[in-house]
Amino acid sequence: MSEIIFDETENRATVIIDGAAAIQNAQEIKKLFQDSLAASANIAVNHQNAEEFDLTYLQLIASLFKSAVDSGKKIRFDGSNPESFTALIKGSGFHFLETNGNAGSKTDMEEN
């Protein structure tokens, strides 16, 4: 089950993705991302326990990063990126996610 955990002391929302980070759960993941953007200035995505990844998930992540950067919010990955996620990035063209996954400005987005 995927969820958002809010930490009001740090003004941070952590989106935890469990199960398939794929098209069959795209609507649920999109809603979690939208809710986290609406609720917090700092967003962390933790998908270290996700079982599978597809291009739909990468598109949702890219959209989340762009929306966060455009609205002056900070976003990062929390926990480790599974090998299957890293392999998908390498073959997909989403290279800005390949390094540490942190984005806090348009420059960060373009360089990563």
Phi, psi and omega in degrees: 000131178270152183200170172244134174247124181261133175242098185292332180293329178255003185049052183231140173246126176252119178267119180255119180256119174240156181081211184276122173265072190212179187306325182295341179243015186300317181296317179296314181295317179302315180297318177299317179296316179297316179296320180293321177296321181289333190260344190213153176272344180233123183238134175240139176246124178241111179235025183294341178256008177291148186266332179207157180226148173220180183295331177300317178296317178299322177295321177294318177297315180300317178296317178300314180299314182297315180297319179296312181297315181297332180259012175074023180259160179259143179217146179202166171271141178246136183083188182265149175275125178299153180303321181295327177291313179299318179295320179296318178300314183300329181263003189251340185093003177270055188293340179294343177270352192289326184280254184261352178075010179270138176219131178220356178205167178298326178298314178302317182297317183286325183282324183277000000 
